[in-house]
Amino acid sequence: MRALLRAKFFQNPILGIYAGHLLAMQPNPDRDLLYEVYTNLSDLVGPHPDVEALLIAVDAPKAQELTYPEPPMLCASWSLVLRARTGQHDLRPERSYSARISASLWGSGAWLSWRTPPPLEAEAIQPSPELLRALVAEAKTGRLQARLEDLTKQNAEALSPAERLLASQLAAWERRLQLANELTADRDSTSVYRRILPWVRGFVDSELQKQTKEQKAVELNAEKLSESSGIPRSAVVEAVSTLGKKLSRPMTDLTVVDSLPNICGSEDVVEAAIADAAGRPMAFGESRVDFAQVRSAFAIALHMHQPLILRGRGDLRNAAIISNLQAMRESASDEQRYNARVFRWCYERMGEFVPQLVREGKQPRVMLDYSGTLLWGFEQMGLEDVLKKLRDVTCDPQYRGCVEWLGSAWGYPVAPSTPVQDYRLHVRAWQQHFKALFGAEALGRVRGFSPAEMALPNHPDVAYAFVKTLRDCGYRWVLVQEHTVEQPGSGLPPERKHLPHRLVCRNSSGEDAEIIAIVKTQGSDTTLVARMQPYYEARWLSRGTPQDLKGRAIPFLVTQIADGENGGVMMNDFPPKYMDVVRECSGTETPLVNVSEYLESLFKAGISEADLPALQPIRQARIWERFRAGEGGEKLADVIRQLEKEDSRFRMEGGSWKDNISWVKGYENILGPMQKLSSLFFEKALKPRVPANDPRFRNALFHLLISQTSDYRYWGPGAFVDYGREICRRGTEILTYDF
């Protein structure tokens, strides 16, 4: 054979290629002979991939300059191509056919065989380490494998070969981490410190857990995955991106960071998203409502919330923090388990109603107010189907004009009795979490704000900070309860409740902050929304004389908000009534609208914010009778003490959905620990400017925010107060020992 290979008259190229690769597979091949074979074959067939691969076998310098856009015939040639690649250079060009088939190889014979690869993406995917970190973080939660299984159950061919290889690597690491967690728990259970170790593991990994995560950091990167799988790095990067898309989650944002919700650390990204939307029209100019024919309109908002609580009763020191919805689902009570199923449907059903009505040619509208703790509960429980339905109507251009999200404070705190610096953290945390779940474009569309419990501060300094926080965070309007506001000067209730106003708040230093206020009329009654009462009120108002503002006729706006899941009327009466009313009112002179598109129509008609009548928080008129702006905090405190002494009904606890509710009196046993935790967070985290992306900061912030939820007070003494006190204790220990 050697004599034949050396012959200049060698005439059969396929035999020459076979012989050349057999020679290359020898333990110590004759490189001179192999190069002679390469030269002869090049003269016969030119730059054929199987011929060029022989250069790799002889370690020729030219070999690293070659590329293989088309795959070779032989597996032996393919092996040589893989051997020659480095972390910085792959001989298979990006997006070439050779790169595309790398994950689709089939069989084990001498010939290189493959299945037809997936079609190319329209544009090249840019490398992004954040995308892979996002998938790794998802695997860390223990839910990635289940989500992948759900995806492939729906469609067996849902994943490309490259995505399957990537998914198998991630799933293997997920299983290793789960095993490490289980072994750690077993070992901890036999330790003399077994009572405190479950709590400690929330902050400090065992050696086994640490080693597993360190190994992940080494193995789970594009270069290592390429090396272990034989797939070009560019194909790994593309698989990361396409897998993230198929999981229906914006993977450029981590929704879970260090097993906690993404509530801090990307403030600059959030601010940029809000700034990008700041100059756009209120509803982005996309409303299809013909406001020229509208005489009156109505708007409804659905408030959705579940607090985070501690699992179980008795000794809560090691109890897991879970959603109340999860506790209902796990309850021994048939009623609680039934309600959990119905509540879940309530949280997702607007994602079903809106598309159905749009397909019918109607104009559905709804405003959604979901607390951060509820959204985190969805993630904890793996309710991806709920989030997907919400994401579809939020992000899909054909539906997004129908659904307006309202901003919220992440932990659902009562604004008047929450420290002002903490309230700002709640507002920012919700924005970051929402962006992680729904994307920057969706966040830019959130113009209105719905305060928890409809609680509006009325202390001048707190009210000013409240409005300033909302404006600084990009909000344009806020929903207020009619009996929490009054007219400046007279102190009388609003006269024109179906017209937008300006909420003007002045502090003791004489500084003003204002925001558009939409007045929610009447008290808190889910029946009003469940039976679509605002529609019938708006129809009645349309029969009268139109509202006049600056010489222009302004449509009446009737606005209501209600719990979207609580009570039999919302569970049962709301769905058919909502569908019937939308079908009836679409395209009429009394349409269902969202507030931002209504405001946009006013501004298009020449109305400005300055034209709107002013309101101020309740009971402030009595303060301004005795206090001149700028006289300072001490003088203001004296005036308030004097008024409280003269009138036992005068209080600066703010207004709420019911004016007879106090969120302060009788709650000293929970407010004390809350205030202590807030002060400690300021001293240990805010004052020293600990970076918000520091895991210690995130962990302490998480406990601070959930400690301030209104539920720990609303439900009175008992389990919920115990939950709040234990959360405060944990937060205090984190700040004491981790900082």
VEXMI-389767 format. One record per residue (C-alpha): x, y, z; residue in three letters. Coordinates in steps of 0.25 Angstrom, whole numbers, padded with zeros to 4 digits, always signed. Example, Ala and Ser with C-alpha at 12.3 -4.5 7.8 and 13.67 -1.06 7.14 Angstrom:
VEXMI-389767
+0049-0018+0031ALA;+0055-0004+0029SER;
This chain:
VEXMI-389767
+0000+0000+0000MET;+0011+0009+0003ARG;+0017+0007-0011ALA;+0003+0010-0017LEU;+0002+0023-0009LEU;+0015+0028-0013ARG;+0012+0025-0028ALA;+0010+0038-0036LYS;+0000+0031-0045PHE;-0009+0028-0033PHE;-0023+0029-0040GLN;-0034+0025-0030ASN;-0037+0037-0021PRO;-0047+0030-0012ILE;-0037+0019-0009LEU;-0026+0029-0007GLY;-0035+0036+0003ILE;-0038+0023+0010TYR;-0024+0019+0011ALA;-0019+0033+0015GLY;-0029+0033+0027HIS;-0025+0019+0031LEU;-0011+0023+0031LEU;-0014+0036+0039ALA;-0021+0026+0050MET;-0008+0019+0052GLN;-0002+0021+0066PRO;+0011+0028+0059ASN;+0007+0031+0045PRO;+0018+0034+0035ASP;+0015+0049+0033ARG;+0024+0050+0021ASP;+0016+0039+0014LEU;+0003+0045+0019LEU;+0007+0059+0013TYR;+0011+0052+0000GLU;-0003+0046+0000VAL;-0010+0059+0002TYR;-0002+0066-0009THR;-0006+0055-0019ASN;-0020+0055-0015LEU;-0021+0070-0016SER;-0016+0069-0030ASP;-0027+0060-0033LEU;-0039+0065-0026VAL;-0035+0079-0021GLY;-0039+0085-0007PRO;-0048+0074-0003HIS;-0052+0074+0012PRO;-0047+0059+0014ASP;-0034+0063+0007VAL;-0032+0076+0015GLU;-0034+0068+0028ALA;-0021+0060+0025LEU;-0014+0073+0028LEU;-0018+0073+0042ILE;-0013+0059+0044ALA;+0001+0064+0039VAL;+0000+0076+0048ASP;+0003+0085+0036ALA;+0003+0100+0040PRO;-0007+0102+0029LYS;-0017+0093+0035ALA;-0022+0104+0045GLN;-0024+0114+0034GLU;-0034+0105+0027LEU;-0049+0104+0029THR;-0060+0094+0027TYR;-0073+0100+0023PRO;-0077+0087+0017GLU;-0077+0074+0025PRO;-0067+0063+0020PRO;-0071+0049+0016MET;-0064+0041+0027LEU;-0065+0041+0042CYS;-0050+0040+0042ALA;-0049+0054+0035SER;-0060+0060+0045TRP;-0052+0055+0057SER;-0039+0062+0052LEU;-0047+0075+0050VAL;-0052+0074+0064LEU;-0038+0071+0069ARG;-0033+0084+0063ALA;-0043+0094+0069ARG;-0039+0102+0080THR;-0047+0111+0090GLY;-0044+0123+0081GLN;-0045+0117+0067HIS;-0054+0106+0061ASP;-0051+0101+0047LEU;-0066+0100+0045ARG;-0071+0115+0041PRO;-0082+0121+0049GLU;-0096+0118+0043ARG;-0089+0109+0032SER;-0095+0095+0029TYR;-0084+0088+0036SER;-0088+0096+0049ALA;-0102+0094+0047ARG;-0102+0078+0046ILE;-0092+0077+0058SER;-0104+0074+0068ALA;-0111+0065+0057SER;-0101+0054+0055LEU;-0107+0040+0054TRP;-0101+0026+0054GLY;-0087+0021+0057SER;-0081+0015+0043GLY;-0070+0020+0035ALA;-0079+0030+0027TRP;-0083+0043+0034LEU;-0098+0043+0034SER;-0108+0054+0040TRP;-0122+0057+0041ARG;-0127+0070+0034THR;-0123+0082+0043PRO;-0133+0092+0047PRO;-0134+0105+0038PRO;-0125+0116+0041LEU;-0130+0128+0050GLU;-0132+0141+0041ALA;-0121+0148+0048GLU;-0108+0143+0055ALA;-0110+0141+0070ILE;-0100+0150+0078GLN;-0092+0143+0089PRO;-0098+0147+0103SER;-0093+0140+0115PRO;-0105+0145+0123GLU;-0114+0136+0114LEU;-0107+0124+0119LEU;-0106+0129+0133ARG;-0121+0131+0133ALA;-0123+0116+0129LEU;-0114+0111+0139VAL;-0121+0119+0150ALA;-0134+0113+0145GLU;-0128+0099+0147ALA;-0123+0103+0161LYS;-0138+0105+0165THR;-0140+0091+0161GLY;-0152+0094+0152ARG;-0144+0094+0138LEU;-0146+0079+0135GLN;-0161+0080+0138ALA;-0163+0092+0129ARG;-0155+0085+0118LEU;-0163+0072+0120GLU;-0176+0080+0118ASP;-0171+0087+0106LEU;-0167+0073+0099THR;-0180+0067+0104LYS;-0188+0078+0095GLN;-0179+0075+0083ASN;-0169+0064+0083ALA;-0160+0072+0072GLU;-0161+0084+0081ALA;-0146+0084+0083LEU;-0135+0084+0073SER;-0124+0074+0074PRO;-0114+0085+0079ALA;-0125+0090+0089GLU;-0127+0075+0094ARG;-0112+0074+0096LEU;-0112+0087+0104LEU;-0124+0083+0112ALA;-0118+0069+0116SER;-0106+0076+0121GLN;-0114+0086+0129LEU;-0123+0075+0134ALA;-0111+0066+0139ALA;-0106+0078+0147TRP;-0120+0081+0153GLU;-0120+0066+0157ARG;-0106+0067+0163ARG;-0110+0079+0171LEU;-0123+0073+0176GLN;-0115+0061+0180LEU;-0105+0070+0188ALA;-0116+0077+0194ASN;-0123+0064+0199GLU;-0110+0058+0204LEU;-0107+0071+0211THR;-0121+0071+0218ALA;-0118+0056+0222ASP;-0105+0059+0228ARG;-0111+0072+0235ASP;-0122+0064+0241SER;-0112+0055+0249THR;-0104+0067+0254SER;-0104+0073+0268VAL;-0108+0086+0261TYR;-0119+0080+0254ARG;-0129+0090+0259ARG;-0122+0102+0253ILE;-0115+0096+0241LEU;-0128+0097+0232PRO;-0128+0112+0235TRP;-0113+0113+0233VAL;-0114+0106+0219ARG;-0122+0118+0215GLY;-0109+0126+0215PHE;-0097+0116+0216VAL;-0095+0104+0207ASP;-0089+0091+0211SER;-0076+0087+0205GLU;-0083+0078+0196LEU;-0093+0088+0191GLN;-0081+0098+0189LYS;-0073+0088+0181GLN;-0085+0085+0172THR;-0087+0099+0169LYS;-0073+0102+0167GLU;-0072+0090+0157GLN;-0084+0096+0150LYS;-0077+0109+0148ALA;-0066+0102+0142VAL;-0074+0093+0133GLU;-0086+0101+0129LEU;-0081+0111+0120ASN;-0081+0112+0104ALA;-0067+0108+0102GLU;-0068+0095+0111LYS;-0081+0091+0106LEU;-0075+0092+0092SER;-0063+0084+0096GLU;-0071+0073+0102SER;-0082+0072+0092SER;-0074+0075+0079GLY;-0084+0086+0075ILE;-0078+0099+0071PRO;-0078+0110+0081ARG;-0087+0118+0072SER;-0097+0107+0071ALA;-0097+0106+0087VAL;-0100+0121+0087VAL;-0111+0120+0078GLU;-0117+0108+0085ALA;-0117+0116+0098VAL;-0125+0127+0092SER;-0135+0118+0084THR;-0137+0110+0097LEU;-0140+0122+0105GLY;-0150+0127+0095LYS;-0157+0113+0095LYS;-0158+0114+0110LEU;-0166+0126+0108SER;-0158+0135+0117ARG;-0150+0147+0114PRO;-0136+0140+0118MET;-0128+0153+0117THR;-0134+0156+0131ASP;-0132+0146+0142LEU;-0146+0144+0149THR;-0139+0136+0161VAL;-0126+0141+0167VAL;-0119+0133+0178ASP;-0133+0126+0180SER;-0140+0139+0182LEU;-0148+0148+0173PRO;-0141+0158+0164ASN;-0144+0170+0172ILE;-0131+0178+0172CYS;-0118+0180+0166GLY;-0122+0185+0152SER;-0127+0199+0156GLU;-0120+0205+0144ASP;-0127+0196+0134VAL;-0141+0199+0140VAL;-0138+0214+0139GLU;-0134+0212+0125ALA;-0146+0205+0121ALA;-0155+0215+0128ILE;-0147+0227+0121ALA;-0149+0221+0108ASP;-0164+0221+0109ALA;-0165+0235+0116ALA;-0166+0243+0103GLY;-0177+0234+0097ARG;-0192+0237+0098PRO;-0199+0232+0110MET;-0204+0219+0103ALA;-0194+0219+0092PHE;-0203+0224+0082GLY;-0209+0211+0080GLU;-0224+0212+0085SER;-0234+0208+0075ARG;-0246+0214+0083VAL;-0253+0226+0075ASP;-0253+0236+0086PHE;-0260+0246+0077ALA;-0273+0239+0079GLN;-0271+0235+0094VAL;-0280+0242+0104ARG;-0276+0234+0116SER;-0267+0223+0118ALA;-0264+0213+0129PHE;-0251+0206+0134ALA;-0249+0194+0143ILE;-0237+0189+0150ALA;-0235+0175+0156LEU;-0226+0174+0169HIS;-0219+0161+0171MET;-0211+0158+0183HIS;-0206+0146+0192GLN;-0196+0149+0203PRO;-0184+0141+0207LEU;-0186+0133+0219ILE;-0178+0122+0227LEU;-0182+0107+0225ARG;-0189+0100+0237GLY;-0192+0105+0251ARG;-0185+0104+0264GLY;-0170+0106+0264ASP;-0168+0115+0252LEU;-0153+0117+0253ARG;-0149+0107+0242ASN;-0162+0108+0234ALA;-0161+0111+0219ALA;-0166+0124+0213ILE;-0177+0120+0203ILE;-0189+0127+0196SER;-0202+0127+0204ASN;-0208+0121+0191LEU;-0198+0109+0192GLN;-0203+0107+0207ALA;-0217+0107+0202MET;-0213+0096+0192ARG;-0207+0088+0202GLU;-0218+0090+0213SER;-0225+0078+0219ALA;-0238+0086+0217SER;-0246+0082+0205ASP;-0251+0097+0204GLU;-0237+0103+0204GLN;-0232+0093+0193ARG;-0244+0096+0185TYR;-0242+0111+0186ASN;-0228+0110+0182ALA;-0232+0104+0169ARG;-0242+0114+0166VAL;-0233+0126+0171PHE;-0222+0120+0161ARG;-0232+0121+0150TRP;-0236+0135+0154CYS;-0221+0139+0153TYR;-0220+0134+0138GLU;-0234+0136+0132ARG;-0232+0149+0127MET;-0222+0143+0118GLY;-0233+0134+0112GLU;-0245+0145+0112PHE;-0237+0156+0105VAL;-0232+0147+0093PRO;-0246+0141+0091GLN;-0253+0155+0091LEU;-0242+0160+0081VAL;-0245+0149+0072ARG;-0260+0153+0072GLU;-0256+0167+0068GLY;-0259+0173+0081LYS;-0251+0183+0089GLN;-0248+0177+0103PRO;-0241+0185+0113ARG;-0236+0182+0127VAL;-0226+0188+0137MET;-0218+0178+0145LEU;-0212+0180+0159ASP;-0203+0168+0163TYR;-0195+0169+0176SER;-0180+0165+0175GLY;-0182+0154+0186THR;-0193+0148+0177LEU;-0184+0148+0165LEU;-0173+0141+0173TRP;-0183+0131+0178GLY;-0186+0127+0163PHE;-0171+0125+0161GLU;-0169+0117+0174GLN;-0181+0108+0171MET;-0176+0106+0156GLY;-0189+0112+0151LEU;-0183+0115+0137GLU;-0196+0113+0130ASP;-0202+0125+0138VAL;-0190+0134+0135LEU;-0190+0130+0120LYS;-0205+0134+0119LYS;-0202+0147+0125LEU;-0190+0149+0117ARG;-0197+0146+0104ASP;-0208+0157+0106VAL;-0197+0167+0112THR;-0187+0165+0101CYS;-0194+0161+0088ASP;-0197+0174+0080PRO;-0211+0169+0077GLN;-0215+0169+0091TYR;-0206+0178+0099ARG;-0215+0190+0096GLY;-0226+0183+0103CYS;-0219+0180+0116VAL;-0212+0191+0125GLU;-0204+0187+0136TRP;-0204+0196+0149LEU;-0191+0197+0157GLY;-0191+0193+0171SER;-0182+0192+0183ALA;-0175+0179+0183TRP;-0178+0174+0197GLY;-0192+0180+0198TYR;-0189+0190+0209PRO;-0199+0201+0215VAL;-0192+0214+0210ALA;-0196+0223+0221PRO;-0189+0214+0232SER;-0177+0209+0224THR;-0164+0217+0225PRO;-0163+0226+0212VAL;-0149+0220+0208GLN;-0155+0206+0209ASP;-0167+0209+0201TYR;-0158+0214+0190ARG;-0151+0201+0191LEU;-0164+0193+0189HIS;-0168+0202+0177VAL;-0154+0199+0170ARG;-0154+0184+0174ALA;-0168+0182+0167TRP;-0163+0189+0154GLN;-0150+0181+0154GLN;-0158+0168+0156HIS;-0169+0171+0146PHE;-0158+0175+0136LYS;-0151+0161+0138ALA;-0164+0154+0136LEU;-0170+0162+0124PHE;-0159+0170+0118GLY;-0154+0185+0117ALA;-0164+0189+0107GLU;-0176+0184+0115ALA;-0170+0191+0128LEU;-0170+0204+0119GLY;-0185+0203+0117ARG;-0188+0203+0132VAL;-0193+0217+0134ARG;-0203+0216+0146GLY;-0201+0212+0160PHE;-0210+0205+0170SER;-0206+0206+0185PRO;-0208+0194+0194ALA;-0221+0195+0202GLU;-0224+0208+0194MET;-0216+0214+0205ALA;-0213+0229+0203LEU;-0203+0236+0213PRO;-0209+0249+0218ASN;-0197+0254+0227HIS;-0191+0265+0218PRO;-0177+0260+0218ASP;-0181+0245+0216VAL;-0191+0249+0205ALA;-0181+0257+0198TYR;-0170+0246+0198ALA;-0181+0236+0193PHE;-0184+0245+0181VAL;-0170+0248+0178LYS;-0166+0233+0179THR;-0177+0230+0168LEU;-0172+0242+0159ARG;-0158+0238+0161ASP;-0161+0224+0157CYS;-0168+0228+0144GLY;-0183+0227+0148TYR;-0192+0237+0142ARG;-0205+0235+0150TRP;-0210+0228+0163VAL;-0223+0222+0167LEU;-0229+0228+0179VAL;-0242+0225+0188GLN;-0251+0237+0188GLU;-0252+0238+0203HIS;-0237+0239+0204THR;-0236+0252+0197VAL;-0242+0266+0198GLU;-0242+0280+0191GLN;-0231+0289+0195PRO;-0236+0301+0203GLY;-0250+0296+0207SER;-0247+0282+0211GLY;-0259+0277+0204LEU;-0260+0264+0196PRO;-0258+0264+0181PRO;-0269+0270+0173GLU;-0266+0264+0160ARG;-0262+0250+0163LYS;-0263+0245+0149HIS;-0252+0255+0144LEU;-0237+0253+0145PRO;-0231+0262+0156HIS;-0217+0266+0161ARG;-0213+0261+0174LEU;-0204+0272+0180VAL;-0196+0269+0192CYS;-0187+0279+0199ARG;-0177+0276+0210ASN;-0173+0284+0223SER;-0162+0290+0215SER;-0171+0296+0205GLY;-0168+0287+0193GLU;-0179+0282+0184ASP;-0181+0268+0177ALA;-0193+0265+0168GLU;-0198+0254+0160ILE;-0211+0251+0152ILE;-0221+0245+0161ALA;-0233+0236+0156ILE;-0244+0235+0167VAL;-0249+0222+0170LYS;-0264+0224+0175THR;-0271+0217+0186GLN;-0266+0208+0196GLY;-0259+0194+0195SER;-0270+0185+0189ASP;-0266+0173+0179THR;-0280+0173+0175THR;-0279+0186+0167LEU;-0268+0180+0158VAL;-0274+0166+0158ALA;-0287+0171+0152ARG;-0280+0182+0144MET;-0288+0193+0151GLN;-0278+0204+0145PRO;-0284+0201+0131TYR;-0298+0204+0136TYR;-0294+0217+0144GLU;-0286+0222+0132ALA;-0298+0220+0123ARG;-0307+0228+0133TRP;-0297+0239+0133LEU;-0297+0240+0118SER;-0311+0244+0118ARG;-0307+0257+0125GLY;-0300+0269+0121THR;-0285+0266+0117PRO;-0274+0271+0127GLN;-0268+0284+0123ASP;-0253+0286+0125LEU;-0246+0298+0119LYS;-0258+0300+0109GLY;-0257+0286+0104ARG;-0267+0274+0106ALA;-0260+0263+0114ILE;-0266+0249+0115PRO;-0269+0244+0129PHE;-0260+0233+0134LEU;-0266+0223+0144VAL;-0254+0215+0150THR;-0255+0203+0160GLN;-0245+0193+0165ILE;-0248+0180+0173ALA;-0241+0168+0177ASP;-0241+0159+0165GLY;-0242+0146+0172GLU;-0249+0148+0186ASN;-0264+0145+0188GLY;-0274+0137+0181GLY;-0278+0148+0172VAL;-0264+0150+0166MET;-0262+0135+0165MET;-0275+0132+0158ASN;-0283+0145+0154ASP;-0272+0153+0148PHE;-0268+0144+0136PRO;-0281+0143+0128PRO;-0285+0158+0132LYS;-0271+0163+0127TYR;-0273+0156+0114MET;-0287+0161+0112ASP;-0284+0175+0115VAL;-0271+0176+0106VAL;-0280+0170+0095ARG;-0290+0180+0097GLU;-0282+0193+0099CYS;-0271+0191+0089SER;-0272+0202+0078GLY;-0283+0210+0086THR;-0283+0224+0092GLU;-0280+0217+0106THR;-0268+0208+0104PRO;-0260+0200+0113LEU;-0246+0207+0113VAL;-0233+0207+0121ASN;-0229+0219+0128VAL;-0217+0223+0121SER;-0224+0222+0107GLU;-0235+0231+0113TYR;-0224+0241+0118LEU;-0217+0241+0104GLU;-0230+0245+0097SER;-0231+0257+0107LEU;-0217+0261+0104PHE;-0220+0260+0089LYS;-0232+0269+0090ALA;-0223+0280+0096GLY;-0225+0277+0111ILE;-0212+0278+0119SER;-0209+0273+0133GLU;-0209+0287+0138ALA;-0224+0289+0134ASP;-0228+0278+0143LEU;-0235+0282+0157PRO;-0226+0280+0169ALA;-0228+0270+0181LEU;-0220+0268+0193GLN;-0220+0257+0204PRO;-0232+0257+0214ILE;-0231+0266+0226ARG;-0220+0274+0221GLN;-0229+0286+0220ALA;-0229+0287+0235ARG;-0214+0287+0235ILE;-0212+0298+0225TRP;-0221+0307+0233GLU;-0211+0307+0244ARG;-0198+0304+0237PHE;-0191+0312+0226ARG;-0182+0304+0216ALA;-0168+0305+0219GLY;-0169+0306+0234GLU;-0162+0293+0236GLY;-0165+0279+0242GLY;-0165+0283+0257GLU;-0176+0293+0255LYS;-0184+0283+0246LEU;-0182+0273+0258ALA;-0188+0283+0268ASP;-0200+0287+0259VAL;-0203+0272+0257ILE;-0202+0269+0272ARG;-0211+0281+0275GLN;-0222+0277+0265LEU;-0221+0262+0271GLU;-0223+0268+0285LYS;-0235+0276+0280GLU;-0242+0265+0272ASP;-0241+0251+0275SER;-0245+0247+0261ARG;-0234+0255+0255PHE;-0222+0246+0251ARG;-0210+0246+0241MET;-0211+0231+0238GLU;-0215+0233+0224GLY;-0228+0228+0217GLY;-0232+0215+0212SER;-0243+0207+0205TRP;-0251+0208+0218LYS;-0249+0221+0226ASP;-0252+0214+0239ASN;-0240+0205+0238ILE;-0227+0208+0245SER;-0214+0202+0241TRP;-0207+0206+0253VAL;-0215+0205+0266LYS;-0214+0191+0272GLY;-0203+0186+0264TYR;-0191+0191+0272GLU;-0187+0176+0274ASN;-0184+0175+0259ILE;-0181+0190+0256LEU;-0170+0190+0266GLY;-0161+0179+0260PRO;-0164+0185+0246MET;-0159+0198+0250GLN;-0147+0192+0257LYS;-0144+0184+0244LEU;-0145+0196+0235SER;-0136+0204+0244SER;-0125+0193+0244LEU;-0127+0192+0229PHE;-0124+0206+0227PHE;-0112+0206+0236GLU;-0106+0193+0231LYS;-0110+0193+0216ALA;-0114+0207+0211LEU;-0106+0216+0219LYS;-0092+0209+0215PRO;-0097+0208+0201ARG;-0096+0193+0200VAL;-0098+0189+0185PRO;-0112+0185+0182ALA;-0106+0173+0174ASN;-0099+0168+0186ASP;-0106+0155+0190PRO;-0106+0160+0205ARG;-0114+0172+0201PHE;-0124+0164+0193ARG;-0127+0154+0204ASN;-0128+0165+0214ALA;-0137+0173+0205LEU;-0146+0161+0202PHE;-0149+0159+0217HIS;-0151+0174+0219LEU;-0161+0175+0208LEU;-0169+0163+0212ILE;-0169+0167+0227SER;-0177+0180+0223GLN;-0189+0173+0216THR;-0202+0178+0220SER;-0208+0164+0223ASP;-0199+0163+0236TYR;-0208+0174+0241ARG;-0221+0172+0234TYR;-0224+0158+0239TRP;-0222+0163+0253GLY;-0215+0156+0265PRO;-0212+0141+0263GLY;-0204+0133+0252ALA;-0202+0145+0242PHE;-0196+0154+0253VAL;-0187+0142+0257ASP;-0182+0141+0242TYR;-0179+0156+0242GLY;-0171+0155+0255ARG;-0163+0143+0251GLU;-0160+0149+0237ILE;-0155+0162+0245CYS;-0146+0153+0254ARG;-0140+0146+0242ARG;-0137+0159+0235GLY;-0131+0165+0247THR;-0122+0153+0249GLU;-0118+0154+0234ILE;-0114+0169+0236LEU;-0107+0166+0249THR;-0098+0154+0245TYR;-0097+0155+0230ASP;-0093+0170+0229PHE;
